[in-house]
Amino acid sequence: MTPLTTPAPVPAAAQGPAAAMATHASSAIGALINVATRRQHTELNRSLVQRLPLALPPHQTNPLLFAKGIVPFASFFFLFETEWDLLVRQLQQRASEDATHDHDLHVWLANLRPRGLARSSRFNHDLKHLRAVAGPNIYSTPDLDEEWTAQMRTRIRSKPHILIAFAWVFYMATFAGGRWIRQQLATSGREFWLTGSTICQVAGSDKPSLEVPGFSFLSFDGDQDGEDIKTLFKASLIRGESILTPDQQQDILDTAQQLFELCNSLVGQLDQMVARERMLGWVASIIFVLLVFIVFLAWRTSYFPHHS
């Protein structure tokens, strides 16, 4: 394992939601993650750029498809933020310990996230709102496998440093690609998100609101829209990352790669789900037409019987 050194800058993959992330790493472990996940990152970036418009008007009349798309990704945040909160509580309940590597690591991790960085509360609010607008079917979607979730929870508890992989992959994506995604979502208009209507905004009205129930997880409290939070997080990461051993660094890189692979797999599963639902809708339309035709024939036979 190569010691923590900042590699040469990686060119941005392409125009789109994640393009800025790889070239603005100020953390050594963050830069190593960017290099290790470049291929998977590029693939996921391309998928998001291609598919996001299909979940919005004029292709959709309500945010159901968008909601189905974010449910599995919200599960990532619920998993690792719950485990992170547990780590913090356990550290607070422990008696003061002598300075050891593990203790120093846990203290650093417990203080790594600035206030306002966690997303679970906003995700919960958004999913409740989307369920009210688009219906309970938002949860009829691919999600994290229960076995994988249980195994990852166990792994986090035995190797809490891999929380850094989750943090870098998902928080940095929220700051970088999330800005681009939020702008695309905002152009759908408030009515689409608040009532499921696709009524266009009146020409000359105010600019689209960037924080609307349904995708508020992409926004941050405060007048700096999270830039101050991102700066604090990166500074905390840089201050303590030298504590990581080579094996711990490798654990983080391996986990980051697994997360991107799973994200790409979930996108593929979502594609299959959409294709299946379209096929079922097509079959249902044919069956409906056939039923109407049968009813018509029955009615015609009843009112116009054949004479022998």
Steps between C-alpha positions, in 0.01 A plus 500: 500500500637838399535745792262794515619733228293717272510362145503708186164662423250280317326660199127551548309213343243695300252781524245404759423459869830354620751669269635743757563253778817329375699817438432684826620250758698669775518186712762233430266210576228676301729531199591133528130409507443709187778315316388156620137556397551698179355233267192430713456871566500579128246226433266622775538860387402409145201299621367788709536751217310272262223388734413799717301683228284187452369538857385858442248685278413462220579128537322473838189660646597445865820430696432125548789381283740748661391381844561136406845603386606668824359242744797260469753784515332642811555157655877550475475818706269340756746213542827684545363803685324273750826314559691827529256630761540173689879542501463851643264383776725209595800730525308743721394219735850355534720592792809701415758273341873517458608629162518204262482485123144363505385757755654787304341367182156480661528850645599638161212321324250610764593865439548480124152604389410868548151586619263509204683245285278196575223445245273236658254747652450676167469169316229390743312825445534473121384137486196574716411787268556295184285219637219749565528641147582188296351224716635200694639338185816706542629210710433242226854533378841330521668565833808396691514125553429408863796263514736764358366757746551268797851410388593864443361599840718234662799614299452865598490404867822301474673748267340841565760675285309382190243765588741732322426316175126554548556864593723580205288316243159629611566838662736618228251383237233708674722807490626452144250310286216590731518862391450401137223252581319755718497752218344245262234407756415863573420570135201262525314767699360496851162362390659176379658443842222633721191358326623269227375750240698594190343845461773724365614801696377836381751668272699767676446343843777468754788264442432137593536435871801280574357365826164330456353206695601190307863590447590710803775246578708680238492829693664614824409736780665840509567773249802323346299199377739254662829639371604583857404148611700343217804710591479394865461133407800502267711686756413245769580217262840645412591564863450140604551279196867440584377278782385242244724197458573361151257212562229742608559710191454190286179410686366845415593474131351150472177615662472805273535275194233267635264792558537624143455148362182459702369840389553404136330165564200678653471724194490185284229350721298821477528485121366144502215602731397786270516275193289237677238755606480639148450151363231428759334830412505406132351157574237657727403739220454211258295304754283808561436539128414130471262522796326801346471310172358192677247712689403667174450163331296373794284813493455473122405133523252577778325781317534371146456121525547298183173379348489147381 
